[in-house]
C-alpha cells in the first residue's frame, strides 16, 4: 500500500492513538502484501476507502462498535464500512437481515439502499477485522496482519473512559469480547445476521434498542438508527 495510507490517517484523531502501529514490523509486511495483491488482482475496497470507518467515525465520538469480519468481495460492494454498501448496490443477505431486525426492534422499515454512513457519522464504528480482501475470495486477507491492527483499534476504544456499546455478531466477532472491559462497557452479542445463522438467535436479539438503552443509562445520547432514504454517500 502506498505511503499515502499513513498520510491519510493523519487527518483523523485516530492518528495519535494508532501511530505506534505504523512503526511495527507487521505493518510494513502487511502493506507490502496488500500492494502486491493490488498489482496482481482486484482488491476491495478501493485504496482510498480502506480506512473509511476511521475517517467517518472519529475516535473522540465513538459510542458503539459493530464488528464485521471481511469486506464484501463482490464488485462495487465494499466501501470501508462493515456490512454497508453504496446506494445503488443491492444490500447483501446479511444486511437485509440486519434491516429486518431493525424493523422488528424499532419499527423502522428497510431503507431503499444499504449505505450505513449515517450510523458511522453518529459514532457507530463499523469496523471489519480485516480491512481488505481479494475479489471473489472471502477471507483471502485474513491472517496477514490486519487483525493485529484492528485489535489495537478495539483496545483503544476499550480504553475510553465513557461507556461504549460493542455489538458482536457471530463467532469471530464474539471472540473479541476478551479485549473488552465488560465492567465499564456494554456488550451485545448474538449469532451472525447471515441467512445461515440469523434464525438461531440474531432475529429477536433487539441490538439497536438495547444499545440505546445502554447509552442512555450511561448518560450518553442514543443513536438514531433510522437510515435516511436518498443518501448519496
Secondary structure, DSSP 8 states (H G I E B T S, - for coil): --THHHHHHTTSTTHHHHGGGGGSHHHHHHHHHHHHHHHHS-EES-GGGTTHHHHHS-GGG--EEEEESS---STTT-SSSTT---TTS---HHHHHHHHHHHHHH-----SS---HHHHTTTEEEEESSS-EETTBTTTTTTSSHHHHHHHHHHHHHT-SS--EEEEESHHHHGGGGGS-TTTSEEEEES-SSTTTGGGTTTT--HHHHHHHHHHHTT---------TT---
